[in-house]
Amino acid sequence: MKRSEAEFEQVAMPHARSLLRFALRLTRNSFAAEDLVQEALLRAWRGFHQLEAGTNARAWLFRILINVNHGQLRKMRSAFPTVELHPEAAAAAPAQSDLLEVTQAVDRLAVDHRSVLLLSVVEGFTCREIAEILAVPMGTVMSRLSRAREAMRESLTAGQHGERAVK
């Protein structure tokens, strides 16, 4: 039996903001993020009949989003630009410069590490849920999360001392 549009809206749409927030951090571009979420929701709609009742719909939606993102990255095969902070901008707004420094540190992470960190810290998924979303072993999630946190620590510590973190 086919599920209804109303049921899809009830199950999937409450997660649209979280999907967009995550997509923004993955793509670093609001237009690309909106397209990514739109494509993910379209695929979720098409495959909604496959979602079993009582399963984690949020994790299922994030898995679809990640699959769509990986597919788009395979097509593009290009690097994303990073935002450069000019010294005068940092002096004018120290709180914004701190936020920008953290954002840039996250952006410098490898995609696998960034995904795990964002799913854990920002979206609040458990390691087990992240493992299901990314279709990797839980040990892999834990090691990627540990490496991502260490890279963030190094990058932010180097930034505090006026140094440029080396990849």
C-alpha positions, 0 to 999 in steps of 0.5 A: 500500500502506498503511503500518503503525501500527508504522511510524508509531510508529517514524517519528513518535513519536520527534519527539513531545517536540520537537513538544510543546516547540515547541507550548508556546512557540507557544501558551504553554499546556500544555493547548492545546499538548497538544491541538495536538500530538495533532491534528497527530499525528492528521493525520499518522497520517491522511496518513502514506501521503503521506509519501515514504520518505527524506524529512524526517519531522521537518520534515513533522510540524512543518509539520503542527503549524504548519498545525494551529496556524494553523487554530486561530488563525484560529478563535480570533482572540484575543490571548494573555495574557502573564505579568507579573513582579512586582518582589518575584518578581524579587528572590527568584529572579534566575535565574528572572527572567532565564528569565522575561524571555527567555520574555516577550521570545519571547512578545512576538515576532510569531507568524511571527518566533517560529516561525522563531526557535524552529524555528532556535534551539530545534529546530535546523532549518536555514534551508532546512528552516524554509523547507520547513516554513513554505512560504515562501522561504528569504530570508523565513526569513532576514529573519524570523530576523534581525528576531526576533533583533534584537527579542530583543536590543532587548527584553532590552537594554531589560529590563537597563536597567529600561526597557520595550521598545516594540513 
